[in-house]
Amino acid sequence: MQILRNPDFSKPCSFNSVVTIGNFDGAHLGHREIFQRMKAVAAANAYTTVVVTFEPHPLSVLAPEAAPSLITTFDQKVALIAEAGIDCLVVIEFTLEFSRITAESFVRDLLCKTLGMRHVIIGHDYAFGRGRQGNYETLDRLGAECGFSLQDIDPVGEGGAIFSSSLARRLIGSGDLPAATAILGRYHVISGQVAHGRQIGSKLGFPTANITTRNELIPPDGVYAVMVAVGDTTLQGACSIGTNPTFGNSERTIEVFLLDFSGQLYDQEIAICFVQRLREVRRFFDVEELIRTIEGDVVMTREILSTIDRNLIKPLLNVVPFRS
């Protein structure tokens, strides 16, 4: 996939393109339906598929207090869009100055002149440009003038729920990982580097990898059945998120116990794919009660992970991070 960062509006590209525009946080199944439609149009017309996105998220610039915790890091989002088979990703730095560009200028100068847009596909309620003035009606009018066709797609969902990044965020934030998986089309993943911890797990007989992560959207405190990517290997594990109240720790940590693994992980990058929440984190009466509970967590984890769909494991580790 070709990546263009802040393309020069005065230098048109040589290709004819089918375009979509959005933030695409999580690259969920609704987004992937748009990507599939783009590829079908491109195949029928010998067009190039172009996804236009923004970095950082517009709300982090326009209303930081309302900006969401993002499902994916930027590099993870790039990897998912590339996996979908898109030809070109255009990344526009979102600034206050850029936010003042009118929808019409954005369409004429960037989409049409610079990116050679011949067809555009948008979600059913998408709006863009200054004051969110760009919508289906705007594109329909400009299409007649500039020579591109337009398609908006009906909401994509299941069981009465419309797939959206905001819904996926709410589900992950509430700990309902199976429901979030149904929207994302994969297990929610966070990645990070293994750091030195307090060695409490090792003393209990359950050595854990303590990670620091760049991901913003962390599931709520609790114990989870997870799949963990370590290099090219995917392992079963149980992940604890919380403060470890039994030992008086006030720092929130992310710790993973890898089943059937022994080895050195310090400073390695690992990815945690969240499958299901097992229980809340709580203070135990004594160490023996804690150990019995962890033993039960391991049994339950093995049962849950024995029946998972491995196609939903996308650790997004083995990708070259995008840099401007």
C-alpha positions as CSV (number, residue, x, y, z in Angstrom):
1,M,0.0,0.0,0.0
2,Q,1.3,3.4,-1.0
3,I,1.1,6.0,1.8
4,L,1.0,9.8,1.0
5,R,1.4,12.2,3.9
6,N,0.0,15.7,3.3
7,P,0.0,15.6,-0.5
8,D,0.8,18.8,-2.3
9,F,-2.6,20.1,-3.6
10,S,-0.8,21.7,-6.6
11,K,0.6,18.4,-7.9
12,P,-2.0,16.1,-9.3
13,C,-1.6,12.3,-9.1
14,S,-1.6,10.4,-12.3
15,F,-4.3,7.8,-11.4
16,N,-8.0,7.8,-11.6
17,S,-9.4,6.8,-8.2
18,V,-12.3,5.6,-6.1
19,V,-12.1,7.4,-2.8
20,T,-13.5,7.2,0.7
21,I,-12.9,9.7,3.6
22,G,-13.0,9.1,7.4
23,N,-11.1,8.5,10.6
24,F,-11.6,4.7,10.4
25,D,-10.7,4.1,14.1
26,G,-10.6,0.4,14.6
27,A,-11.1,-0.4,10.9
28,H,-14.3,-2.3,11.9
29,L,-16.7,-4.4,9.8
30,G,-18.6,-1.3,8.7
31,H,-15.4,0.3,7.4
32,R,-14.4,-2.9,5.7
33,E,-17.7,-3.0,3.9
34,I,-16.8,0.4,2.4
35,F,-13.4,-1.0,1.4
36,Q,-14.9,-4.0,-0.3
37,R,-17.3,-1.7,-2.3
38,M,-14.3,0.4,-3.3
39,K,-12.4,-2.6,-4.5
40,A,-15.4,-3.8,-6.6
41,V,-15.7,-0.3,-8.3
42,A,-12.0,-0.2,-8.8
43,A,-11.9,-3.6,-10.4
44,A,-14.8,-2.7,-12.8
45,N,-13.2,0.6,-13.9
46,A,-9.5,0.1,-13.5
47,Y,-9.4,2.7,-10.7
48,T,-7.0,3.0,-7.8
49,T,-8.5,2.6,-4.3
50,V,-7.7,5.6,-2.1
51,V,-8.5,6.0,1.6
52,V,-8.3,9.6,3.0
53,T,-7.8,9.8,6.7
54,F,-6.7,12.4,9.3
55,E,-4.0,12.4,12.0
56,P,-4.5,13.3,14.8
57,H,-8.3,12.7,15.3
58,P,-10.1,16.0,14.5
59,L,-11.7,16.2,18.0
60,S,-8.3,16.1,19.6
61,V,-7.7,19.5,17.9
62,L,-11.1,21.0,17.9
63,A,-12.5,19.8,21.2
64,P,-9.8,17.9,23.2
65,E,-12.1,17.4,26.1
66,A,-14.5,15.4,23.9
67,A,-11.8,13.4,22.0
68,P,-12.4,9.7,22.3
69,S,-9.8,7.1,23.5
70,L,-8.9,5.5,20.2
71,I,-9.4,1.8,19.5
72,T,-6.2,1.5,17.5
73,T,-2.9,3.3,17.4
74,F,-2.2,5.0,14.1
75,D,0.3,2.3,13.1
76,Q,-2.3,-0.4,13.8
77,K,-5.0,1.5,11.8
78,V,-2.5,1.7,8.9
79,A,-1.9,-2.1,9.1
80,L,-5.6,-2.9,9.1
81,I,-6.3,-0.7,6.0
82,A,-3.3,-2.2,4.2
83,E,-4.7,-5.7,5.1
84,A,-8.0,-4.8,3.5
85,G,-6.2,-4.5,0.1
86,I,-6.4,-0.7,-0.3
87,D,-3.9,0.7,-2.9
88,C,-3.2,4.1,-1.4
89,L,-3.6,5.7,2.0
90,V,-3.6,9.5,2.1
91,V,-2.9,10.9,5.6
92,I,-3.7,14.6,6.2
93,E,-2.4,16.3,9.3
94,F,-5.4,17.8,11.0
95,T,-4.8,21.3,12.3
96,L,-6.9,24.3,13.1
97,E,-5.8,25.8,9.8
98,F,-6.9,22.7,7.9
99,S,-10.3,22.7,9.8
100,R,-11.1,26.0,8.2
101,I,-11.0,24.6,4.6
102,T,-14.5,24.5,3.1
103,A,-16.0,21.2,2.1
104,E,-16.1,22.4,-1.5
105,S,-12.4,23.4,-1.6
106,F,-11.5,20.0,-0.1
107,V,-13.4,18.2,-2.8
108,R,-12.3,20.3,-5.7
109,D,-8.6,20.8,-4.8
110,L,-7.7,17.6,-2.9
111,L,-10.0,14.9,-4.0
112,C,-10.5,15.8,-7.6
113,K,-7.4,17.7,-8.7
114,T,-4.8,16.0,-6.5
115,L,-6.2,12.5,-6.1
116,G,-8.0,12.2,-9.5
117,M,-11.3,11.1,-7.9
118,R,-13.8,9.5,-10.3
119,H,-16.0,7.9,-7.7
120,V,-16.5,8.4,-4.0
121,I,-18.1,6.1,-1.4
122,I,-19.3,7.4,2.0
123,G,-21.1,6.0,5.0
124,H,-24.8,6.8,5.4
125,D,-24.3,9.7,7.8
126,Y,-20.8,11.0,7.0
127,A,-20.1,14.7,7.0
128,F,-16.8,16.6,6.5
129,G,-15.3,20.1,6.0
130,R,-15.7,23.3,7.9
131,G,-18.8,23.2,10.0
132,R,-19.4,19.6,8.7
133,Q,-21.0,21.2,5.6
134,G,-19.8,18.4,3.3
135,N,-22.5,15.7,3.0
136,Y,-24.3,13.6,0.4
137,E,-26.0,16.7,-1.1
138,T,-22.7,18.6,-1.4
139,L,-21.0,15.7,-3.1
140,D,-23.9,15.1,-5.4
141,R,-23.8,18.7,-6.6
142,L,-20.1,18.8,-7.0
143,G,-20.1,15.4,-8.8
144,A,-22.2,16.8,-11.6
145,E,-19.7,19.7,-11.9
146,C,-16.4,17.9,-11.5
147,G,-17.2,14.6,-13.2
148,F,-17.3,12.0,-10.4
149,S,-20.0,9.6,-9.3
150,L,-21.2,9.1,-5.7
151,Q,-22.4,6.2,-3.6
152,D,-23.4,6.1,0.0
153,I,-24.0,2.8,1.7
154,D,-26.7,1.8,4.1
155,P,-25.8,1.2,7.8
156,V,-23.9,-2.0,8.4
157,G,-24.9,-3.9,11.5
158,E,-26.4,-7.0,13.1
159,G,-29.2,-7.6,15.5
160,G,-30.4,-4.1,15.4
161,A,-27.0,-2.6,16.3
162,I,-25.2,-0.4,13.7
163,F,-21.5,-1.0,13.6
164,S,-19.6,2.1,14.6
165,S,-16.3,3.0,16.3
166,S,-18.2,4.8,19.1
167,L,-20.2,1.6,19.8
168,A,-17.1,-0.5,19.8
169,R,-15.4,1.9,22.2
170,R,-18.4,1.7,24.6
171,L,-18.4,-2.1,24.5
172,I,-14.6,-2.4,25.1
173,G,-14.9,0.3,27.9
174,S,-17.6,-1.8,29.6
175,G,-15.7,-5.0,29.3
176,D,-18.0,-6.7,26.8
177,L,-15.3,-8.0,24.6
178,P,-17.3,-10.6,22.7
179,A,-19.8,-7.9,21.5
180,A,-16.9,-5.6,20.6
181,T,-15.3,-8.5,18.6
182,A,-18.5,-8.9,16.6
183,I,-18.2,-5.2,15.5
184,L,-14.4,-5.2,14.9
185,G,-14.3,-8.5,13.1
186,R,-11.2,-9.3,15.3
187,Y,-10.3,-9.4,19.0
188,H,-9.4,-6.0,20.5
189,V,-5.7,-5.7,20.7
190,I,-3.2,-3.6,22.6
191,S,0.6,-3.9,22.2
192,G,3.5,-2.8,24.3
193,Q,6.9,-3.5,25.6
194,V,7.5,-5.8,28.5
195,A,8.9,-4.0,31.5
196,H,10.2,-5.0,34.9
197,G,7.5,-5.2,37.5
198,R,7.2,-6.1,41.2
199,Q,7.8,-9.8,40.7
200,I,4.7,-10.7,42.7
201,G,3.4,-13.2,40.1
202,S,6.7,-15.0,40.1
203,K,6.6,-15.4,43.9
204,L,3.1,-16.8,43.6
205,G,4.1,-19.3,40.9
206,F,2.5,-17.4,38.1
207,P,5.2,-15.2,36.5
208,T,3.7,-12.3,34.5
209,A,4.8,-10.0,31.8
210,N,4.2,-6.4,32.8
211,I,3.7,-4.2,29.7
212,T,3.6,-0.5,28.9
213,T,1.4,0.4,26.0
214,R,0.8,3.2,23.5
215,N,-2.8,2.1,23.0
216,E,-5.4,4.5,24.5
217,L,-8.4,2.2,24.9
218,I,-7.7,-0.3,27.6
219,P,-10.5,-2.6,28.9
220,P,-11.7,-1.9,32.4
221,D,-10.0,-3.4,35.4
222,G,-10.4,-7.2,35.5
223,V,-9.0,-10.5,34.6
224,Y,-9.3,-11.6,30.9
225,A,-8.7,-14.7,28.7
226,V,-6.3,-13.5,26.0
227,M,-4.2,-14.6,23.1
228,V,-0.7,-13.1,23.2
229,A,1.6,-12.7,20.2
230,V,5.3,-13.0,21.1
231,G,7.3,-12.6,17.9
232,D,5.9,-15.1,15.4
233,T,4.3,-17.2,18.2
234,T,0.7,-16.9,19.5
235,L,0.2,-18.2,23.0
236,Q,-2.7,-18.5,25.4
237,G,-2.7,-16.3,28.5
238,A,-4.6,-14.6,31.3
239,C,-4.3,-10.8,31.6
240,S,-4.9,-8.8,34.8
241,I,-5.6,-5.1,34.5
242,G,-5.8,-3.2,37.8
243,T,-4.0,-2.1,41.0
244,N,-3.4,-5.5,42.7
245,P,-5.2,-4.5,45.9
246,T,-4.2,-7.6,47.8
247,F,-0.7,-6.3,48.0
248,G,-1.5,-2.7,48.4
249,N,-0.4,-1.6,45.0
250,S,-2.0,1.7,43.9
251,E,-0.5,1.7,40.4
252,R,-2.7,0.4,37.6
253,T,-0.8,-2.2,35.6
254,I,-1.3,-4.6,32.7
255,E,0.1,-8.0,33.5
256,V,-0.1,-11.2,31.4
257,F,0.5,-14.8,32.6
258,L,1.4,-16.9,29.5
259,L,0.2,-20.5,29.7
260,D,2.8,-23.2,28.9
261,F,5.6,-20.7,28.4
262,S,9.0,-20.2,30.0
263,G,11.5,-17.6,28.8
264,Q,12.8,-14.1,29.0
265,L,10.5,-11.4,27.6
266,Y,11.9,-8.2,29.0
267,D,12.1,-5.3,26.5
268,Q,10.3,-7.4,23.8
269,E,7.2,-6.1,22.1
270,I,4.1,-8.3,22.6
271,A,0.5,-7.9,21.6
272,I,-2.5,-8.9,23.8
273,C,-5.8,-9.9,22.0
274,F,-8.7,-9.8,24.4
275,V,-11.2,-12.6,24.1
276,Q,-13.4,-12.6,27.2
277,R,-13.6,-11.0,30.7
278,L,-13.3,-13.6,33.5
279,R,-13.9,-11.6,36.6
280,E,-13.3,-8.3,38.4
281,V,-10.1,-7.5,40.3
282,R,-10.6,-7.7,44.1
283,R,-8.8,-7.8,47.4
284,F,-8.3,-11.3,48.7
285,F,-8.3,-12.4,52.3
286,D,-4.9,-14.0,52.0
287,V,-2.3,-15.3,49.5
288,E,-3.7,-18.8,49.5
289,E,-7.2,-17.6,48.5
290,L,-5.5,-15.5,45.7
291,I,-3.6,-18.6,44.4
292,R,-6.7,-20.8,44.4
293,T,-8.5,-18.1,42.4
294,I,-5.7,-17.7,39.9
295,E,-5.7,-21.5,39.4
296,G,-9.4,-21.3,38.6
297,D,-8.7,-18.4,36.2
298,V,-6.2,-20.6,34.3
299,V,-8.7,-23.5,34.1
300,M,-11.4,-21.2,32.8
301,T,-9.0,-19.5,30.4
302,R,-8.0,-22.8,28.8
303,E,-11.7,-23.7,28.3
304,I,-12.5,-20.4,26.7
305,L,-9.5,-20.3,24.4
306,S,-9.9,-23.9,23.3
307,T,-12.9,-22.9,21.1
308,I,-11.9,-19.5,19.7
309,D,-11.8,-18.6,16.1
310,R,-8.2,-18.1,15.3
311,N,-9.0,-15.9,12.3
312,L,-10.0,-13.2,14.8
313,I,-6.5,-13.0,16.2
314,K,-4.8,-10.1,14.5
315,P,-2.0,-8.9,16.8
316,L,-0.7,-6.3,14.3
317,L,2.8,-6.7,15.6
318,N,4.7,-7.7,12.5
319,V,4.2,-4.5,10.5
320,V,6.6,-1.7,9.7
321,P,5.4,1.3,11.8
322,F,4.3,4.3,9.7
323,R,6.4,7.4,9.9
324,S,6.0,10.7,8.2
